[in-house]
Amino acid sequence: MDRVMAEATETGLPKGFRGAEQGWPELHRIPHPPRRVPLLGDVLGADRHRPLQDSMRFARELGPVFRRRAFGKEFVFVWGAGLVADLADESRFAKHVGLGVANLRPVAGDGLFTAYNHEPNWQLAHDVLAPGFSREAMEGYHTMMLAVADRLTGHWDREAAAGRTVDVPGDMTKLTLETIARTGFGHDFGSFERDRPHPFVTAMVGTLTYAQRLNSVPGPLAPLLLRTAARRNAADIAYLNRTVDDLVALRRRSGGGDGDLLDRMLETAHPVTGERLSAANVRKQVITFLVAGHETTSGALSFALYYLARHPEIAARARAEVDRVWGDTPRPGYDQVAKLRYVRRVLDESLRLWPTAPAFAREARHDTVLAGEHPMRRGAWALVLTPMLHRDPEVWGEDAERFDPGRFEAGAVRARPPHIFKPFGTGARACIGRQFALHEATLVLGLLLRRYDLRADPAYRLTVTERLTVMPEGLRLGLDRRPAPATGAAGRDLAEPAGSGRAPAAGSEPERGAGPGGRCPAGARTAPAPLPDDAAEPPARCPAHRSGD
């Protein structure tokens, strides 16, 4: 049994692993799987390759809060909507860096995603980089997103002409890696000119997979049981570091990043303190953005394309919206993307069923009682199973497993309680790149729907692979090239008739809490906000406060 107390931080909260026995005084009241084995725990029948889906299976059997034990470590899982809403209270709970996320610290260090709450570089980097996701910045990224999408459609055109199916996860990974590399760092990996994944992707997948594997073996035995994997992981980390160091060195020599994320990391001082990011932290932030900036979005696009191909009637409605809204505009403008309301609902529904960052952990800031029922000591934590939260029948209905974009119509969203849709985490440290990912994914889905009819393989059955993130495994689609759309009223949103009385839908409603004229107090115009799933959270003020990491 692991009874070692975690190290205390300046905030008084512990960091590192803290056993549930220490933090949950009434742990015995929380159910656990049957057939628990002494010392080993709940390992009988466990699938170490798919721990998320394993936990989802137990969640269905045990209810909205349960615990699992493995090799002397006890973990508490939560997915009930009421419990998660309580965990979202920022005054009582904070992000917990543990399990697989903490295992990524050898590569990502105190980058935005893996930093402990007390580490000063988190706030410094957040404040320096948040303006990189303002409306002005997003408008600049839009043109580069289109250029990368052209490379994808060029590849797909050639595959379609040859009668070949396309590798959806592989091509979405190429697309999103090139997009974040181009927009954030002025770099071109040449992914679409390669037959195999870029070595950066191979190394990234290796580090994510290794971080997940560390959770499946006893900590003291990991150096012995994972000796070969550890050597490979060290080589992967070294490659990622070299790649990023070369990228940064080139920028320092040549300059001229036009204010992209790397420019901000290298040249921008904190607006209040005047501090700058250190060279070591810049490396960690670049790795964080290159990995997180493409891995989750590629999964979201892959799942969305899977569901569109499996539901031709939904694809037809989404395609009709694209044709109406974009008309014969060859290259849609930035504002035209937010008008694809039904396409955005397709994306949101895909993220509901398979949020590609499928869990997040929350820790108690002080002694408290979760949902008035479960006492927690300061530093105690729980892991939120986001796919199960998104399937809670009490808020999503008995058909929660069914794919239905109608769940995200404005009226349906308003009728649901807050904090029940969390594909980007929650609170101050929710994903800082949320607007970037949603804009990129909606744009790409619109472009692909306008250009192709998608053909599913009738024999394919969805298999989800896990590497901390999730992705449909082995998904290939057939493509039929569509004729160019007929000339129409380009740019007009005809999907919602004027005077229909319907509220603005996802991606198009005005920013809540923005300053006069839709500008944040610092003067940066904010990007269009998504449909609010967290209506009970404090109003957004500017990019630095509307998003987190």
LUMMARDO-296886 format. One line per 3 residues: number of its first residue (from 1); their letters; for each residue x negated, y, z of C-alpha. Coordinates in Angstrom, 1 decimal. Example, Ala and Ser with C-alpha at 12.3 -4.5 7.8 and 13.67 -1.06 7.14 Angstrom:
1 = AS = -12.3 -4.5 7.8; -13.7 -1.1 7.1;
***
This chain:
1 = MDR = 0.0 0.0 0.0; -1.4 3.4 -1.0; -1.3 5.6 2.1;
4 = VMA = -4.0 8.0 1.2; -2.8 11.6 1.5; -3.2 13.7 -1.6;
7 = EAT = -5.5 16.7 -1.5; -3.9 19.9 -0.3; -4.0 23.0 -2.5;
10 = ETG = -4.0 26.7 -1.8; -0.2 26.7 -2.0; 0.0 24.0 0.7;
13 = LPK = 1.4 21.5 -1.8; -0.6 18.3 -2.4; -2.1 17.4 -5.7;
16 = GFR = -2.8 13.9 -7.1; -0.8 10.8 -6.2; 1.4 10.8 -3.1;
19 = GAE = 3.2 7.6 -2.3; 7.0 7.8 -2.0; 6.8 6.2 1.4;
22 = QGW = 5.1 9.4 2.7; 7.6 11.9 1.2; 11.0 10.2 1.3;
25 = PEL = 12.0 9.5 5.0; 15.0 7.5 4.0; 13.4 5.7 1.1;
28 = HRI = 15.1 2.4 2.1; 18.5 3.8 1.1; 17.3 4.2 -2.6;
31 = PHP = 17.9 0.9 -4.6; 15.1 -0.9 -6.3; 15.0 -3.9 -8.7;
34 = PRR = 15.6 -7.4 -7.3; 12.9 -10.0 -7.1; 10.2 -7.7 -5.7;
37 = VPL = 6.8 -9.5 -5.4; 4.7 -8.8 -2.3; 1.6 -6.6 -3.1;
40 = LGD = 2.4 -6.5 -6.8; 5.9 -4.9 -6.6; 8.5 -4.8 -9.4;
43 = VLG = 6.4 -6.4 -12.1; 8.4 -9.5 -13.0; 9.7 -9.0 -16.5;
46 = ADR = 8.2 -5.5 -16.8; 7.1 -4.3 -20.2; 3.8 -2.5 -19.8;
49 = HRP = 3.9 -1.4 -23.5; 7.3 0.3 -23.1; 7.4 1.6 -19.5;
52 = LQD = 10.0 4.3 -20.3; 12.5 1.9 -21.9; 11.8 -0.5 -19.0;
55 = SMR = 12.8 2.2 -16.6; 15.8 3.1 -18.6; 16.9 -0.5 -18.3;
58 = FAR = 16.6 -0.4 -14.5; 18.4 3.0 -14.5; 21.4 1.4 -16.1;
61 = ELG = 21.4 -1.4 -13.5; 20.6 0.6 -10.4; 22.2 4.0 -10.8;
64 = PVF = 21.3 7.7 -10.9; 18.4 7.4 -8.4; 16.2 4.4 -7.9;
67 = RRR = 12.6 3.4 -7.1; 10.0 1.1 -8.5; 6.9 -0.3 -7.0;
70 = AFG = 3.7 -1.3 -8.8; 0.4 -2.4 -7.3; 1.1 -0.7 -3.9;
73 = KEF = 2.5 2.5 -5.4; 6.1 3.5 -5.0; 7.8 5.8 -7.5;
76 = VFV = 11.3 7.5 -7.3; 13.2 8.0 -10.6; 16.1 10.4 -11.0;
79 = WGA = 18.5 10.8 -13.9; 22.0 11.7 -12.5; 23.1 15.1 -13.7;
82 = GLV = 23.8 16.5 -10.2; 20.5 15.3 -8.8; 18.6 16.8 -11.8;
85 = ADL = 20.4 20.1 -11.4; 19.2 20.2 -7.8; 15.6 19.4 -8.9;
88 = ADE = 15.8 22.3 -11.3; 16.1 24.8 -8.5; 12.9 26.7 -8.8;
91 = SRF = 13.1 28.1 -5.3; 12.9 24.6 -3.8; 11.1 22.5 -6.5;
94 = AKH = 8.1 22.9 -8.8; 6.4 21.0 -11.6; 4.5 17.9 -10.3;
97 = VGL = 1.4 16.9 -12.3; 1.2 13.2 -11.8; 1.3 9.8 -13.4;
100 = GVA = 0.4 10.0 -17.1; 0.1 13.8 -17.1; -2.6 13.7 -14.5;
103 = NLR = -4.3 10.9 -16.5; -4.8 13.4 -19.3; -6.8 15.9 -17.2;
106 = PVA = -10.1 14.4 -18.4; -9.3 15.7 -21.9; -6.9 18.6 -21.2;
109 = GDG = -8.2 19.8 -17.8; -6.5 22.9 -16.5; -4.7 23.6 -19.9;
112 = LFT = -1.2 24.8 -19.7; 0.4 21.3 -19.7; -1.9 19.6 -17.2;
115 = AYN = -2.9 22.4 -14.8; -1.9 22.1 -11.2; 0.4 24.8 -10.0;
118 = HEP = -2.3 26.4 -7.8; -5.0 26.7 -10.6; -5.4 30.3 -11.6;
121 = NWQ = -6.0 29.5 -15.3; -2.4 28.4 -15.7; -1.0 31.9 -15.0;
124 = LAH = -3.8 33.6 -16.8; -3.4 31.5 -20.0; 0.4 31.7 -19.8;
127 = DVL = 0.5 35.5 -19.6; -2.2 35.9 -22.4; -0.5 33.4 -24.8;
130 = APG = 3.2 34.1 -24.3; 3.2 37.0 -26.7; 2.1 34.5 -29.3;
133 = FSR = 5.7 33.2 -29.4; 7.4 36.6 -29.7; 9.6 37.3 -32.7;
136 = EAM = 6.9 39.2 -34.5; 4.5 36.3 -34.1; 7.1 33.7 -35.2;
139 = EGY = 7.9 35.7 -38.3; 4.2 35.5 -39.2; 4.1 31.7 -38.6;
142 = HTM = 7.1 31.2 -40.8; 5.3 31.8 -44.0; 2.6 29.3 -43.1;
145 = MLA = 5.2 26.7 -42.0; 6.6 27.0 -45.5; 3.2 26.5 -47.1;
148 = VAD = 2.6 23.3 -45.1; 6.1 22.1 -45.9; 5.3 22.5 -49.6;
151 = RLT = 2.4 20.0 -49.2; 4.8 17.5 -47.6; 7.4 17.9 -50.3;
154 = GHW = 4.7 17.6 -53.0; 3.7 14.3 -51.4; 7.3 13.1 -51.1;
157 = DRE = 8.0 14.1 -54.7; 5.2 11.9 -55.9; 6.3 9.0 -53.8;
160 = AAA = 9.9 9.3 -54.9; 8.9 9.5 -58.6; 6.9 6.3 -58.1;
163 = GRT = 9.9 4.6 -56.4; 8.1 4.2 -53.1; 9.5 4.7 -49.7;
166 = VDV = 7.9 7.2 -47.3; 6.3 6.7 -43.9; 8.4 9.1 -41.9;
169 = PGD = 6.4 9.2 -38.6; 3.1 9.3 -40.4; 4.1 12.1 -42.7;
172 = MTK = 5.8 14.1 -39.9; 2.6 13.8 -37.9; 0.6 15.2 -40.8;
175 = LTL = 3.1 18.0 -41.3; 3.2 19.1 -37.7; -0.6 18.8 -37.1;
178 = ETI = -1.3 20.9 -40.2; 1.4 23.4 -39.1; 0.0 24.0 -35.6;
181 = ART = -3.6 24.0 -36.9; -2.8 26.6 -39.6; -0.5 28.9 -37.6;
184 = GFG = -2.4 28.7 -34.3; -6.0 28.3 -35.2; -6.5 29.0 -39.0;
187 = HDF = -7.7 25.5 -39.6; -6.8 22.9 -42.3; -7.3 19.3 -41.4;
190 = GSF = -6.5 18.2 -45.0; -4.1 15.6 -43.7; -2.1 15.2 -46.9;
193 = ERD = -5.2 14.6 -48.9; -6.1 11.6 -46.8; -4.8 8.0 -47.1;
196 = RPH = -5.3 7.4 -43.4; -4.5 9.6 -40.4; -7.1 12.2 -39.7;
199 = PFV = -9.6 11.1 -37.0; -8.2 13.8 -34.7; -4.9 12.0 -34.8;
202 = TAM = -6.5 8.7 -34.1; -8.4 10.1 -31.2; -5.4 11.8 -29.8;
205 = VGT = -3.2 8.7 -30.0; -6.0 6.8 -28.3; -6.2 9.3 -25.3;
208 = LTY = -2.4 9.3 -24.9; -2.2 5.5 -25.0; -5.0 5.1 -22.5;
211 = AQR = -3.4 7.6 -20.2; -0.2 5.5 -20.2; -2.1 2.2 -19.8;
214 = LNS = -3.8 3.6 -16.6; -0.3 3.5 -15.0; 0.1 -0.2 -15.6;
217 = VPG = -3.0 -1.5 -13.7; -4.1 -1.2 -10.1; -6.2 2.0 -9.7;
220 = PLA = -9.3 0.3 -8.1; -9.3 -2.4 -10.8; -8.9 0.0 -13.8;
223 = PLL = -12.7 0.3 -14.4; -12.9 -3.5 -14.7; -9.7 -4.3 -16.5;
226 = LRT = -9.9 -1.4 -18.9; -13.7 -1.3 -19.4; -13.5 -1.5 -23.2;
229 = AAR = -10.6 0.9 -23.4; -12.3 3.3 -21.1; -15.4 3.4 -23.4;
232 = RNA = -13.1 4.0 -26.4; -11.3 6.7 -24.5; -14.5 8.5 -23.7;
235 = ADI = -15.5 8.4 -27.4; -12.0 9.8 -28.3; -12.4 12.6 -25.8;
238 = AYL = -15.9 13.4 -27.1; -14.5 13.6 -30.7; -11.6 15.9 -29.7;
241 = NRT = -14.1 18.1 -27.8; -16.5 18.3 -30.8; -13.7 19.1 -33.2;
244 = VDD = -12.4 21.9 -31.1; -15.9 23.2 -30.3; -16.6 23.4 -34.1;
247 = LVA = -13.3 25.1 -34.7; -14.0 27.7 -32.1; -17.6 28.3 -33.1;
250 = LRR = -16.5 28.9 -36.7; -14.0 31.5 -35.6; -16.5 33.2 -33.4;
253 = RSG = -18.9 33.5 -36.4; -16.3 34.5 -39.0; -13.7 36.3 -36.9;
256 = GGD = -10.4 37.4 -38.5; -7.6 35.2 -37.1; -5.0 37.9 -37.6;
259 = GDL = -3.8 37.7 -34.0; -3.1 33.9 -34.0; -3.3 31.8 -30.8;
262 = LDR = -7.0 31.3 -31.1; -7.6 35.1 -31.4; -5.5 35.6 -28.3;
265 = MLE = -7.6 33.0 -26.4; -10.9 34.5 -27.5; -10.1 38.3 -27.6;
268 = TAH = -7.2 39.1 -25.3; -7.5 40.2 -21.7; -4.8 39.8 -19.2;
271 = PVT = -2.6 42.9 -19.4; -2.8 43.5 -15.6; -6.1 42.0 -14.3;
274 = GER = -8.2 42.4 -17.4; -9.4 38.8 -17.0; -10.2 36.6 -20.1;
277 = LSA = -10.1 32.9 -20.6; -13.5 31.2 -20.1; -15.1 29.3 -22.9;
280 = ANV = -14.4 26.0 -21.1; -10.8 26.8 -20.6; -10.4 27.9 -24.3;
283 = RKQ = -11.5 24.4 -25.3; -8.8 22.9 -23.0; -6.1 25.2 -24.3;
286 = VIT = -6.9 24.5 -27.9; -6.8 20.7 -27.3; -3.5 21.1 -25.4;
289 = FLV = -1.9 23.1 -28.2; -3.2 20.9 -31.0; -1.9 17.8 -29.2;
292 = AGH = 1.3 19.0 -27.7; 2.0 21.4 -30.6; 2.4 18.5 -33.1;
295 = ETT = 3.0 15.2 -31.3; 6.4 16.0 -29.8; 7.7 17.9 -32.9;
298 = SGA = 6.7 15.0 -35.2; 8.7 12.7 -33.1; 11.8 15.0 -33.0;
301 = LSF = 11.7 15.3 -36.8; 11.3 11.5 -37.2; 14.3 10.7 -35.0;
304 = ALY = 16.4 13.3 -36.7; 15.6 11.9 -40.1; 16.4 8.4 -38.9;
307 = YLA = 19.8 9.5 -37.7; 20.5 11.5 -40.8; 19.7 8.5 -43.0;
310 = RHP = 21.9 6.2 -40.8; 24.8 8.6 -40.9; 25.3 9.8 -44.5;
313 = EIA = 28.5 11.7 -43.6; 26.5 13.8 -41.1; 23.7 14.3 -43.6;
316 = ARA = 26.2 15.4 -46.3; 27.7 18.0 -43.9; 24.3 19.3 -42.9;
319 = RAE = 23.2 19.4 -46.6; 26.3 21.3 -47.5; 25.5 23.9 -44.9;
322 = VDR = 22.0 24.3 -46.2; 23.3 24.8 -49.7; 25.9 27.3 -48.6;
325 = VWG = 23.6 29.3 -46.2; 20.5 29.4 -48.3; 22.1 29.3 -51.7;
328 = DTP = 19.6 29.5 -54.5; 16.9 31.2 -52.4; 13.7 29.3 -53.2;
331 = RPG = 12.0 30.0 -49.9; 14.3 30.8 -47.0; 13.5 33.8 -44.9;
334 = YDQ = 12.8 33.6 -41.1; 16.3 34.7 -40.1; 18.0 32.2 -42.5;
337 = VAK = 16.7 29.3 -40.4; 18.6 30.3 -37.3; 21.8 30.3 -39.4;
340 = LRY = 21.6 26.5 -40.0; 23.9 25.9 -37.0; 25.0 22.4 -37.9;
343 = VRR = 21.4 21.3 -38.8; 20.3 22.6 -35.4; 23.0 20.5 -33.8;
346 = VLD = 21.7 17.5 -35.6; 18.3 18.2 -34.1; 19.6 18.8 -30.6;
349 = ESL = 21.6 15.6 -30.7; 18.4 13.7 -31.8; 16.6 15.3 -28.9;
352 = RLW = 19.4 14.3 -26.6; 19.1 10.6 -27.4; 15.3 10.6 -27.7;
355 = PTA = 13.6 13.6 -26.2; 10.1 13.1 -27.4; 8.6 14.2 -24.1;
358 = PAF = 10.8 11.8 -22.2; 10.1 12.6 -18.6; 9.0 15.3 -16.2;
361 = ARE = 8.2 15.3 -12.5; 9.4 17.7 -9.8; 8.0 18.1 -6.3;
364 = ARH = 9.5 19.7 -3.2; 8.0 23.1 -2.3; 9.0 22.5 1.3;
367 = DTV = 11.0 20.0 3.3; 14.5 19.8 1.7; 17.4 17.5 1.1;
370 = LAG = 18.0 16.5 -2.5; 21.7 17.0 -3.5; 22.6 17.0 0.2;
373 = EHP = 21.8 13.3 0.5; 18.1 12.4 0.1; 15.6 14.0 2.6;
376 = MRR = 12.3 15.0 1.0; 9.2 16.2 2.7; 7.1 19.0 1.2;
379 = GAW = 5.1 17.6 -1.7; 7.4 14.6 -2.3; 8.2 14.2 -5.9;
382 = ALV = 10.5 12.4 -8.3; 10.3 11.6 -12.0; 13.2 12.7 -14.1;
385 = LTP = 14.1 10.2 -16.9; 15.3 12.7 -19.5; 16.8 10.1 -22.0;
388 = MLH = 19.0 8.8 -19.2; 20.0 12.3 -18.0; 21.1 12.9 -21.6;
391 = RDP = 23.2 9.7 -21.5; 24.9 10.4 -18.1; 28.5 9.4 -18.9;
394 = EVW = 29.8 11.8 -16.2; 28.8 14.8 -18.4; 28.3 13.3 -21.9;
397 = GED = 31.3 10.9 -21.9; 31.6 7.1 -22.2; 30.3 7.3 -25.8;
400 = AER = 27.0 8.9 -24.7; 25.0 6.4 -26.7; 26.7 7.5 -30.0;
403 = FDP = 25.1 10.0 -32.2; 27.4 13.0 -32.5; 26.1 16.5 -33.3;
406 = GRF = 29.6 17.9 -32.4; 28.4 17.7 -28.8; 26.5 20.9 -29.4;
409 = EAG = 29.3 23.0 -30.8; 29.4 26.2 -28.8; 32.6 25.4 -27.0;
412 = AVR = 31.4 22.0 -25.9; 28.2 23.4 -24.6; 30.0 26.1 -22.6;
415 = ARP = 32.2 23.4 -21.0; 29.3 21.4 -19.7; 27.5 22.2 -16.4;
418 = PHI = 23.9 23.6 -16.6; 20.7 21.6 -16.4; 22.0 18.6 -18.3;
421 = FKP = 20.0 19.1 -21.5; 16.2 19.2 -20.8; 14.2 18.1 -23.9;
424 = FGT = 11.6 20.8 -23.0; 11.3 20.3 -19.3; 12.6 22.9 -16.9;
427 = GAR = 11.8 26.1 -15.1; 8.7 28.3 -15.3; 6.6 25.5 -16.7;
430 = ACI = 9.0 24.3 -19.4; 7.4 24.1 -22.8; 5.9 27.5 -23.9;
433 = GRQ = 6.1 26.5 -27.5; 9.8 25.6 -27.5; 10.9 28.3 -30.0;
436 = FAL = 8.0 27.4 -32.3; 9.0 23.7 -32.3; 12.7 24.4 -32.8;
439 = HEA = 12.1 26.8 -35.7; 9.7 24.5 -37.4; 11.9 21.4 -37.1;
442 = TLV = 15.1 23.2 -38.2; 13.3 24.7 -41.2; 11.8 21.4 -42.3;
445 = LGL = 15.1 19.5 -41.9; 16.8 22.2 -44.0; 14.1 21.9 -46.7;
448 = LLR = 14.2 18.1 -46.8; 18.0 17.9 -46.9; 18.2 20.4 -49.7;
451 = RYD = 15.6 18.5 -51.8; 16.4 14.8 -51.1; 19.1 12.2 -50.5;
454 = LRA = 17.8 9.9 -47.8; 18.2 6.2 -48.1; 17.9 4.0 -45.0;
457 = DPA = 16.6 0.5 -45.1; 19.6 -1.6 -44.0; 17.3 -4.2 -42.4;
460 = YRL = 15.6 -1.6 -40.2; 16.4 -1.6 -36.5; 15.2 1.3 -34.4;
463 = TVT = 12.1 0.4 -32.4; 10.7 3.1 -30.2; 7.0 3.1 -29.5;
466 = ERL = 5.6 4.9 -26.4; 2.3 6.7 -25.8; 3.6 9.1 -23.1;
469 = TVM = 5.6 10.6 -26.0; 8.1 8.5 -28.0; 8.3 7.9 -31.8;
472 = PEG = 10.4 5.6 -34.1; 8.1 2.8 -35.1; 7.8 1.6 -38.7;
475 = LRL = 10.4 4.0 -40.0; 10.4 4.2 -43.8; 13.0 5.9 -46.0;
478 = GLD = 13.8 5.9 -49.6; 14.2 9.3 -51.4; 16.4 10.4 -54.3;
481 = RRP = 15.4 13.8 -55.6; 18.4 16.2 -55.8; 18.9 18.8 -58.4;
484 = APA = 18.3 22.4 -57.5; 21.3 24.0 -55.6; 23.8 26.0 -57.6;
487 = TGA = 23.6 29.7 -57.4; 25.4 31.0 -54.4; 25.5 33.8 -51.9;
490 = AGR = 22.1 33.2 -50.5; 21.5 34.2 -47.0; 25.2 34.3 -46.0;
493 = DLA = 26.3 31.9 -43.3; 29.4 30.4 -44.7; 29.4 27.5 -42.4;
496 = EPA = 31.4 29.5 -39.8; 34.1 31.5 -41.6; 34.5 35.1 -40.6;
499 = GSG = 37.2 35.6 -38.0; 37.1 32.0 -37.0; 36.8 33.1 -33.4;
502 = RAP = 34.0 30.7 -32.7; 31.1 31.8 -30.6; 27.6 31.9 -32.1;
505 = AAG = 26.1 28.5 -32.0; 22.6 27.1 -31.4; 19.7 29.2 -32.5;
508 = SEP = 21.7 32.2 -33.5; 23.0 33.9 -30.3; 21.3 37.1 -29.1;
511 = ERG = 18.6 36.9 -26.5; 20.1 37.1 -23.0; 18.6 39.7 -20.8;
514 = AGP = 16.4 41.3 -23.5; 15.7 45.0 -23.4; 17.4 47.6 -25.6;
517 = GGR = 17.5 46.7 -29.3; 16.7 43.1 -28.5; 13.1 43.9 -27.4;
520 = CPA = 11.4 42.7 -24.3; 10.1 45.2 -21.8; 6.6 44.9 -23.2;
523 = GAR = 7.9 45.9 -26.6; 7.8 42.6 -28.4; 11.0 41.6 -30.2;
526 = TAP = 12.1 38.2 -28.9; 12.6 35.2 -31.2; 16.2 34.0 -31.6;
529 = APL = 17.1 32.0 -28.5; 18.5 28.5 -28.6; 22.0 27.8 -27.3;
532 = PDD = 21.6 28.1 -23.5; 21.6 24.7 -21.7; 20.3 26.3 -18.5;
535 = AAE = 22.9 29.1 -18.1; 22.4 29.1 -14.4; 18.7 30.0 -14.6;
538 = PPA = 17.6 33.6 -14.3; 18.2 35.7 -17.4; 15.4 35.8 -20.0;
541 = RCP = 13.4 39.0 -20.1; 10.6 38.5 -22.6; 8.7 35.6 -24.2;
544 = AHR = 6.5 35.2 -21.1; 9.6 34.7 -18.9; 11.9 33.0 -21.4;
547 = SGD = 9.5 30.1 -21.9; 7.0 28.2 -19.8; 4.8 25.2 -20.1;
***
